Structure formats: C-alpha cells, structure tokens
C-alpha cells in the first residue's frame, strides 16, 4: 500500500528524470553524471518542502542558471 508521500516522491522522481533528459538534450556538452549531480543538489534544497508541485520547475531554473554562467 502506497502512502501519499510515497506517491508524491515517485512522481517527483519521474519529473526530475524527465528534466535530466531535457537538460541532456539542451546541454549535450555536459555529462549526464554532472547533470544528475546538479539536479540532486538542487532537489536536496527542497527536501523539507511541504508542497512538491513546484520543485521540478525550481530545480530546472536553478540548474539552467548554473549552466548558463561561465
């Protein structure tokens, strides 16, 4: 039996995996390992968040901003 937290976590995992795929396409010069590490680091910032609906977009913005800076 799944709890709401477990389902939300699984959905978040799915969304972040899709995000990593998009980032991999947009930033072909960045290794998947580095992208995964960046996404994980940003995700960890929101670990205590009560609402996770906006975590993927916040993670995406932060990673893209980090990749855009020289």
N, CA, C and O atoms as CSV, one atom per row, in Angstrom:
chain,resi,resn,atom,element,x,y,z
A,1,UNK,N,N,0.841,-1.189,0.000
A,1,UNK,CA,C,0.000,0.000,0.000
A,1,UNK,C,C,0.886,1.253,0.000
A,1,UNK,O,O,1.798,1.368,0.818
A,2,UNK,N,N,0.621,2.171,-0.900
A,2,UNK,CA,C,1.418,3.390,-1.025
A,2,UNK,C,C,0.796,4.511,-0.206
A,2,UNK,O,O,-0.424,4.645,-0.119
A,3,UNK,N,N,1.652,5.292,0.377
A,3,UNK,CA,C,1.173,6.488,1.061
A,3,UNK,C,C,1.210,7.641,0.080
A,3,UNK,O,O,1.828,7.543,-0.979
A,4,UNK,N,N,0.551,8.733,0.430
A,4,UNK,CA,C,0.589,9.914,-0.431
A,4,UNK,C,C,2.008,10.431,-0.587
A,4,UNK,O,O,2.395,10.877,-1.667
A,5,UNK,N,N,2.794,10.372,0.497
A,5,UNK,CA,C,4.185,10.822,0.421
A,5,UNK,C,C,4.981,9.971,-0.560
A,5,UNK,O,O,5.789,10.495,-1.327
A,6,UNK,N,N,4.754,8.663,-0.537
A,6,UNK,CA,C,5.465,7.768,-1.438
A,6,UNK,C,C,5.071,8.051,-2.877
A,6,UNK,O,O,5.932,8.098,-3.755
A,7,UNK,N,N,3.781,8.241,-3.131
A,7,UNK,CA,C,3.325,8.528,-4.485
A,7,UNK,C,C,3.883,9.859,-4.960
A,7,UNK,O,O,4.331,9.979,-6.101
A,8,UNK,N,N,3.856,10.853,-4.093
A,8,UNK,CA,C,4.385,12.166,-4.467
A,8,UNK,C,C,5.878,12.071,-4.762
A,8,UNK,O,O,6.374,12.699,-5.697
A,9,UNK,N,N,6.585,11.289,-3.966
A,9,UNK,CA,C,8.019,11.119,-4.177
A,9,UNK,C,C,8.295,10.408,-5.499
A,9,UNK,O,O,9.230,10.765,-6.216
A,10,UNK,N,N,7.490,9.410,-5.818
A,10,UNK,CA,C,7.669,8.694,-7.081
A,10,UNK,C,C,7.379,9.614,-8.271
A,10,UNK,O,O,8.087,9.572,-9.278
A,11,UNK,N,N,6.351,10.433,-8.155
A,11,UNK,CA,C,6.049,11.386,-9.227
A,11,UNK,C,C,7.176,12.394,-9.377
A,11,UNK,O,O,7.565,12.739,-10.493
A,12,UNK,N,N,7.693,12.861,-8.265
A,12,UNK,CA,C,8.802,13.810,-8.297
A,12,UNK,C,C,10.019,13.170,-8.963
A,12,UNK,O,O,10.693,13.804,-9.776
A,13,UNK,N,N,10.296,11.919,-8.619
A,13,UNK,CA,C,11.411,11.205,-9.253
A,13,UNK,C,C,11.227,11.151,-10.766
A,13,UNK,O,O,12.175,11.373,-11.520
A,14,UNK,N,N,10.008,10.857,-11.205
A,14,UNK,CA,C,9.708,10.767,-12.631
A,14,UNK,C,C,9.908,12.114,-13.310
A,14,UNK,O,O,10.533,12.192,-14.368
A,15,UNK,N,N,9.382,13.168,-12.709
A,15,UNK,CA,C,9.519,14.509,-13.292
A,15,UNK,C,C,10.982,14.933,-13.370
A,15,UNK,O,O,11.403,15.539,-14.355
A,16,UNK,N,N,11.749,14.619,-12.342
A,16,UNK,CA,C,13.158,15.022,-12.350
A,16,UNK,C,C,13.971,14.184,-13.338
A,16,UNK,O,O,14.934,14.687,-13.918
A,17,UNK,N,N,13.607,12.931,-13.539
A,17,UNK,CA,C,14.273,12.112,-14.553
A,17,UNK,C,C,13.990,12.676,-15.946
A,17,UNK,O,O,14.880,12.720,-16.796
A,18,UNK,N,N,12.756,13.103,-16.173
A,18,UNK,CA,C,12.413,13.724,-17.458
A,18,UNK,C,C,13.167,15.038,-17.631
A,18,UNK,O,O,13.613,15.365,-18.731
A,19,UNK,N,N,13.306,15.780,-16.555
A,19,UNK,CA,C,14.064,17.023,-16.593
A,19,UNK,C,C,15.520,16.749,-16.975
A,19,UNK,O,O,16.086,17.451,-17.813
A,20,UNK,N,N,16.118,15.741,-16.368
A,20,UNK,CA,C,17.502,15.394,-16.711
A,20,UNK,C,C,17.630,15.052,-18.194
A,20,UNK,O,O,18.616,15.421,-18.832
A,21,UNK,N,N,16.646,14.355,-18.739
A,21,UNK,CA,C,16.670,14.034,-20.168
A,21,UNK,C,C,16.630,15.302,-21.021
A,21,UNK,O,O,17.384,15.430,-21.986
A,22,UNK,N,N,15.743,16.241,-20.660
A,22,UNK,CA,C,15.652,17.508,-21.415
A,22,UNK,C,C,16.949,18.292,-21.315
A,22,UNK,O,O,17.441,18.828,-22.308
A,23,UNK,N,N,17.495,18.355,-20.119
A,23,UNK,CA,C,18.752,19.082,-19.931
A,23,UNK,C,C,19.871,18.426,-20.730
A,23,UNK,O,O,20.721,19.116,-21.293
A,24,UNK,N,N,19.874,17.099,-20.780
A,24,UNK,CA,C,20.875,16.376,-21.553
A,24,UNK,C,C,20.796,16.703,-23.033
A,24,UNK,O,O,21.818,16.760,-23.718
A,25,UNK,N,N,19.588,16.918,-23.526
A,25,UNK,CA,C,19.413,17.292,-24.928
A,25,UNK,C,C,19.840,18.738,-25.171
A,25,UNK,O,O,20.467,19.054,-26.182
A,26,UNK,N,N,19.491,19.606,-24.227
A,26,UNK,CA,C,19.804,21.025,-24.388
A,26,UNK,C,C,21.270,21.349,-24.128
A,26,UNK,O,O,21.807,22.302,-24.692
A,27,UNK,N,N,21.912,20.566,-23.284
A,27,UNK,CA,C,23.309,20.796,-22.919
A,27,UNK,C,C,24.104,19.526,-23.209
A,27,UNK,O,O,24.574,18.850,-22.293
A,28,UNK,N,N,24.246,19.218,-24.469
A,28,UNK,CA,C,24.920,17.986,-24.891
A,28,UNK,C,C,26.383,17.943,-24.458
A,28,UNK,O,O,26.977,16.869,-24.360
A,29,UNK,N,N,26.960,19.113,-24.199
A,29,UNK,CA,C,28.362,19.171,-23.793
A,29,UNK,C,C,28.567,18.865,-22.307
A,29,UNK,O,O,29.706,18.772,-21.848
A,30,UNK,N,N,27.484,18.710,-21.557
A,30,UNK,CA,C,27.562,18.422,-20.124
A,30,UNK,C,C,27.263,16.933,-19.923
A,30,UNK,O,O,26.300,16.402,-20.475
A,31,UNK,N,N,28.101,16.275,-19.128
A,31,UNK,CA,C,27.902,14.845,-18.909
A,31,UNK,C,C,26.632,14.589,-18.105
A,31,UNK,O,O,26.194,15.425,-17.315
A,32,UNK,N,N,26.064,13.430,-18.325
A,32,UNK,CA,C,24.859,13.029,-17.577
A,32,UNK,C,C,25.155,12.935,-16.083
A,32,UNK,O,O,24.296,13.228,-15.251
A,33,UNK,N,N,26.353,12.533,-15.759
A,33,UNK,CA,C,26.729,12.429,-14.342
A,33,UNK,C,C,26.686,13.803,-13.693
A,33,UNK,O,O,26.169,13.960,-12.588
A,34,UNK,N,N,27.233,14.798,-14.387
A,34,UNK,CA,C,27.226,16.164,-13.837
A,34,UNK,C,C,25.798,16.702,-13.739
A,34,UNK,O,O,25.432,17.320,-12.739
A,35,UNK,N,N,24.993,16.466,-14.781
A,35,UNK,CA,C,23.602,16.919,-14.739
A,35,UNK,C,C,22.858,16.277,-13.576
A,35,UNK,O,O,22.121,16.948,-12.855
A,36,UNK,N,N,23.052,14.983,-13.400
A,36,UNK,CA,C,22.376,14.276,-12.310
A,36,UNK,C,C,22.798,14.854,-10.955
A,36,UNK,O,O,21.964,15.058,-10.073
A,37,UNK,N,N,24.081,15.113,-10.802
A,37,UNK,CA,C,24.586,15.689,-9.548
A,37,UNK,C,C,23.981,17.069,-9.300
A,37,UNK,O,O,23.619,17.398,-8.171
A,38,UNK,N,N,23.873,17.870,-10.351
A,38,UNK,CA,C,23.300,19.214,-10.207
A,38,UNK,C,C,21.826,19.138,-9.837
A,38,UNK,O,O,21.363,19.872,-8.965
A,39,UNK,N,N,21.095,18.260,-10.492
A,39,UNK,CA,C,19.667,18.099,-10.194
A,39,UNK,C,C,19.493,17.595,-8.764
A,39,UNK,O,O,18.634,18.090,-8.034
A,40,UNK,N,N,20.299,16.619,-8.358
A,40,UNK,CA,C,20.208,16.098,-6.987
A,40,UNK,C,C,20.507,17.173,-5.949
A,40,UNK,O,O,19.830,17.270,-4.926
A,41,UNK,N,N,21.536,17.982,-6.228
A,41,UNK,CA,C,21.901,19.039,-5.280
A,41,UNK,C,C,20.757,20.038,-5.113
A,41,UNK,O,O,20.430,20.443,-3.997
A,42,UNK,N,N,20.147,20.433,-6.246
A,42,UNK,CA,C,19.036,21.384,-6.173
A,42,UNK,C,C,17.806,20.753,-5.529
A,42,UNK,O,O,17.084,21.408,-4.778
A,43,UNK,N,N,17.574,19.483,-5.827
A,43,UNK,CA,C,16.433,18.786,-5.211
A,43,UNK,C,C,16.575,18.762,-3.691
A,43,UNK,O,O,15.597,18.942,-2.966
A,44,UNK,N,N,17.779,18.542,-3.224
A,44,UNK,CA,C,18.031,18.470,-1.781
A,44,UNK,C,C,17.659,19.767,-1.068
A,44,UNK,O,O,17.295,19.748,0.108
A,45,UNK,N,N,17.746,20.878,-1.768
A,45,UNK,CA,C,17.373,22.165,-1.164
A,45,UNK,C,C,15.904,22.201,-0.775
A,45,UNK,O,O,15.509,22.949,0.119
A,46,UNK,N,N,15.090,21.382,-1.456
A,46,UNK,CA,C,13.651,21.389,-1.220
A,46,UNK,C,C,13.170,20.139,-0.494
A,46,UNK,O,O,11.975,19.844,-0.492
A,47,UNK,N,N,14.083,19.411,0.115
A,47,UNK,CA,C,13.739,18.148,0.772
A,47,UNK,C,C,12.687,18.330,1.866
A,47,UNK,O,O,11.849,17.450,2.064
A,48,UNK,N,N,12.718,19.432,2.562
A,48,UNK,CA,C,11.774,19.657,3.651
A,48,UNK,C,C,10.507,20.379,3.237
A,48,UNK,O,O,9.666,20.702,4.076
A,49,UNK,N,N,10.372,20.632,1.948
A,49,UNK,CA,C,9.193,21.366,1.469
A,49,UNK,C,C,7.922,20.551,1.685
A,49,UNK,O,O,7.904,19.339,1.472
A,50,UNK,N,N,6.875,21.227,2.107
A,50,UNK,CA,C,5.601,20.534,2.320
A,50,UNK,C,C,4.880,20.292,1.002
A,50,UNK,O,O,4.147,19.313,0.863
A,51,UNK,N,N,5.082,21.167,0.049
A,51,UNK,CA,C,4.445,21.029,-1.260
A,51,UNK,C,C,5.538,20.850,-2.292
A,51,UNK,O,O,6.448,21.673,-2.392
A,52,UNK,N,N,5.451,19.777,-3.058
A,52,UNK,CA,C,6.493,19.455,-4.024
A,52,UNK,C,C,6.103,19.763,-5.462
A,52,UNK,O,O,6.870,19.482,-6.382
A,53,UNK,N,N,4.935,20.331,-5.665
A,53,UNK,CA,C,4.433,20.555,-7.022
A,53,UNK,C,C,5.360,21.444,-7.851
A,53,UNK,O,O,5.466,21.266,-9.065
A,54,UNK,N,N,6.022,22.388,-7.211
A,54,UNK,CA,C,6.856,23.331,-7.948
A,54,UNK,C,C,8.337,22.979,-7.922
A,54,UNK,O,O,9.152,23.692,-8.507
A,55,UNK,N,N,8.687,21.909,-7.264
A,55,UNK,CA,C,10.098,21.533,-7.153
A,55,UNK,C,C,10.744,21.322,-8.525
A,55,UNK,O,O,11.840,21.836,-8.746
A,56,UNK,N,N,10.124,20.594,-9.457
A,56,UNK,CA,C,10.791,20.406,-10.748
A,56,UNK,C,C,11.119,21.717,-11.476
A,56,UNK,O,O,12.209,21.848,-12.032
A,57,UNK,N,N,10.218,22.664,-11.482
A,57,UNK,CA,C,10.488,23.921,-12.186
A,57,UNK,C,C,11.552,24.737,-11.452
A,57,UNK,O,O,12.371,25.401,-12.089
A,58,UNK,N,N,11.546,24.693,-10.138
A,58,UNK,CA,C,12.569,25.410,-9.378
A,58,UNK,C,C,13.943,24.779,-9.590
A,58,UNK,O,O,14.946,25.479,-9.728
A,59,UNK,N,N,13.973,23.458,-9.615
A,59,UNK,CA,C,15.229,22.751,-9.876
A,59,UNK,C,C,15.721,23.080,-11.284
A,59,UNK,O,O,16.901,23.367,-11.483
A,60,UNK,N,N,14.812,23.037,-12.258
A,60,UNK,CA,C,15.196,23.330,-13.637
A,60,UNK,C,C,15.765,24.730,-13.778
A,60,UNK,O,O,16.796,24.917,-14.424
A,61,UNK,N,N,15.116,25.700,-13.192
A,61,UNK,CA,C,15.607,27.088,-13.289
A,61,UNK,C,C,16.997,27.216,-12.671
A,61,UNK,O,O,17.876,27.862,-13.243
A,62,UNK,N,N,17.194,26.607,-11.517
A,62,UNK,CA,C,18.490,26.719,-10.844
A,62,UNK,C,C,19.598,26.034,-11.641
A,62,UNK,O,O,20.700,26.569,-11.765
A,63,UNK,N,N,19.304,24.851,-12.182
A,63,UNK,CA,C,20.328,24.140,-12.961
A,63,UNK,C,C,20.647,24.886,-14.238
A,63,UNK,O,O,21.814,25.028,-14.601
A,64,UNK,N,N,19.617,25.368,-14.927
A,64,UNK,CA,C,19.855,26.119,-16.172
A,64,UNK,C,C,20.658,27.400,-15.883
A,64,UNK,O,O,21.544,27.768,-16.654
A,65,UNK,N,N,20.345,28.062,-14.786
A,65,UNK,CA,C,21.088,29.271,-14.427
A,65,UNK,C,C,22.552,28.933,-14.141
A,65,UNK,O,O,23.451,29.670,-14.546
A,66,UNK,N,N,22.789,27.831,-13.450
A,66,UNK,CA,C,24.159,27.420,-13.146
A,66,UNK,C,C,24.917,27.057,-14.423
A,66,UNK,O,O,26.107,27.349,-14.546
A,67,UNK,N,N,24.242,26.432,-15.354
A,67,UNK,CA,C,24.888,26.042,-16.608
A,67,UNK,C,C,25.125,27.247,-17.534
A,67,UNK,O,O,26.018,27.218,-18.381
A,68,UNK,N,N,24.335,28.281,-17.368
A,68,UNK,CA,C,24.455,29.471,-18.215
A,68,UNK,C,C,25.604,30.375,-17.785
A,68,UNK,O,O,26.100,31.171,-18.582
A,69,UNK,N,N,26.024,30.258,-16.541
A,69,UNK,CA,C,27.122,31.105,-16.066
A,69,UNK,C,C,28.450,30.469,-16.451
A,69,UNK,O,O,28.637,29.261,-16.306
A,70,UNK,N,N,29.362,31.289,-16.940
A,70,UNK,CA,C,30.666,30.754,-17.402
A,70,UNK,C,C,31.537,30.279,-16.262
A,70,UNK,O,O,32.651,29.808,-16.491
